[in-house]
Every structure is written in C-alpha cells, then in structure tokens.
C-alpha cells in the first residue's frame, strides 16, 4: 500500500483484509532481518576500505610534513610545497576520521498510529488501552462541547462521502493529533526536569503566552490551555486562578498549580515547556514545529493524509465490540520526529543530562502511538485472539 508521507491528500485505498495476514507479516519480518544482516556486512566492508584509505592519506601527509620540517631545519631546502601538501593531506584524513566517528548527526523516526472513524455516528472510536486513539476521541469530545464553531464545522462534514469530501475532517484530526504530541512533550519534560539534580538557572520555561505562533495555528492547544477564568464552564470553580493557596499569618502561600481540570464536559490543561536555557520554539512553513536547543534541533511533524490501514476484523468485533462494516474505516496517523545534532555539540563534554530526555521521549511516543507496538507488545493480539476465539466457541457450545 503506497503511503504519501508529506503530501496531504485524501484518498481511498482498498482494505486489505484478504489472505493470510500472519504469513505475510512473518515473511516481511524475515526479509527485514536478512536485509539488516547483509547490509551490516556490506557497511563493514565499505568502512574498512575507507578507513584504510584515510590512514594511507594521513600517513603520506605526516611523512611529507616530517620530511619538509627536517629539510627546513637542516637548511637543505626551504621550498614549502611538500610541507603544504603534507598539511593538506593530514587535514583531509583527520576531517574524514572526525566525520566518520561523529558524522551521523541527523536521525529520523517515523511512527505510525491509527484511529477508527465511526461514520454513522460521526465520531472517533475510543479505544481503551491505546493512548493515542483514547486521547484523540476524548479531546475531540471536550473541544466540541465548548467550541461552537469547531463543533459546527465537524457537523457539516459529509461523512457518507468522507473519502472525497474530507478536507475539514483531515484538518481537525491533524490539529488534534498535533496537540496530542505537544501535550505529551510538555508532560514528559515536566516529569523529567522535576528533579533536584537540575539547576533552574540552566533551564528556561515557555508558557502559553510565550509561543503564540504555535498556539494560533492549533485550535485545541489554544482552547484547552486558555486560563480557566476566561472560560464560561469554569467560572463557578473556586480555584479558577490555577493555583492552590493557603494563608500563614495572613500571608498567602502558593503550594502548587492546577495542571488539569474537567468541568461541565470541558477540559483545562496547563501547557508549558521546560527546556534547557537558550532553547527556542517555532512553527515552520511546512506546518511542522522545531524545538531548537544548544545541542540539537528536534523537528516534529504530524501527518493525517487520509490513507487507510489494516485492522483485523476479529479485533474490531471481539476486542472493541464493533460490528465490522464499511462505516468503520481505520486511518493512519503518522508522526515524523527528526533530530539534528549541531556540530559544536560534538565537542561538549558536560551538561548532557539536560538533553538526555530526547531518547526517553521518542520511546514513550512510540509506545503510546505505534500501531505495530500496540498489537504486538501491548495487547499481543496474535496470542490474545486464539484465547478469545476459544472462549467464544466454548460459550456457544454451552448455550447450545
């Protein structure tokens, strides 16, 4: 099935529910393993040849330098040609080695999740134990309850002809999915830096008002992070100022802040980004978001392209309790995370603990979003389904 990762197009692809899925998956897995082993051997062979060539170049360069310096000190020859050639060759070899050991500075991770659309009831299916779909369904519900304009836009979508007239559908799901990613990043950073080993002077904290270009283009982030005192549903809340306070000798003391609150079917979620100092956040022309630190730049992009994905029919029927039909298409949600380490970071030897959150963040996102991880690791569908099938058959025999 062809996937368009960058171009936002809405297209219908036939649902591949025919054939032995398990066999296809096993063959694909075996093929990947063979490719990795072969590629590893080829890479090692290539690296060996390149390193030997670089060593020869450095050797020649050093030899030229040594000879030139010896001749110069003995006043035999003051021609600097060989000295310059030697220095150039040595630098070329040194730069190659430097690039070989530290040259891979850019890493990319593509994570594909899924969500199921209930066309008949115009809603996203809430999938318990699958964080992405669960949060996506609930966040849409909270937003539609509070934001009349967003709710009316959703109601005008022609879900019966969603594959041809789904532009607004894609846009709303894309924003809600981007909000999910940003909220995950915010929470992850807050937890990571909530440790006494970090010096607050080495950190910077971005609040809602510090990132207007990101907020303005994401209605969910703008809505859910808006202060409670500015929202009708929270006006009756006694703690709309967002903090818990008590008095000591008549003086107010702040002991914490409200990070989330639910009232009258709507949600408040405090948004901030705690980052290493000198970090910056911006939205790019392709609608991706870049987080720029002193050591690396991380680029986050959400792609909801309208391409459907394979979900086992038995999973929908027996695990989700849904009656499979064409009114329940499943779509791919793609997250692309790119990390580009700055050249100067190679020479940094300390304070790396302020940046080590990047690996754990990507791992968490993969665990919470990845369709493959969800089926193979979280619910272990290939092991779970035979048990469900056996219990179902046993129940039917008892009923008969």
GIZIGI-V359784 format. One line per field, one symbol per residue. phi: phi as a letter, one per 20 degrees, with the letter a starting at -180 (. if undefined). psi: psi as a letter, one per 40 degrees, with the letter a starting at -180 (. if undefined). A space follows every 50 residues. Layout:
# GIZIGI-V359784
phi: ???
psi: ???
This chain:
# GIZIGI-V359784
phi: .fceedfecdcedgfeddoefffgffffffffffffffffffffffffff fffffffffffffffffffffffelfbdfegfffffffffffffffffff ecffddcccddddbbdeeffdlbefedfmcgffffffffffffffedfff fffffefeffcffdcdfffffffffffffgfffffgffffffeebffeef feccceegfecfffffecffffffefgffdcgfdgeffdffncecbdcln dfcedrcfebbcblnccdcfcbcecggmeccbdefemfcddddfdbdddd cdcdeneececggffffeeemdegafecfdceddddddcdffgfffeedc mffecffffffffffffedgfffffedfdlgfeffgfffffffffffffe
psi: hhhhddhgihihhihgeiigdddddddddddddddddddddddddddddd dddddddddddddddddddddddefdhehedddddddddddddddddddd dedgehihhhhhaiihhgddefihhhhiehddddddddddddddddhddd dddddehgddfdedffddddddddddddddddddddddddddegheehhd eeiihhideefdddddehddddddehideehdeedehefeeeihiihhfe hhhheiihdiihhfeihhhhhihhiiieiihihideeihhhhiddihhhh hhhgeehiihhhdddddddefihhieegihihhhhhhhhhhiddddehei eeeeeeeddddddddddedhddddddddegddddddddddddddddddd.
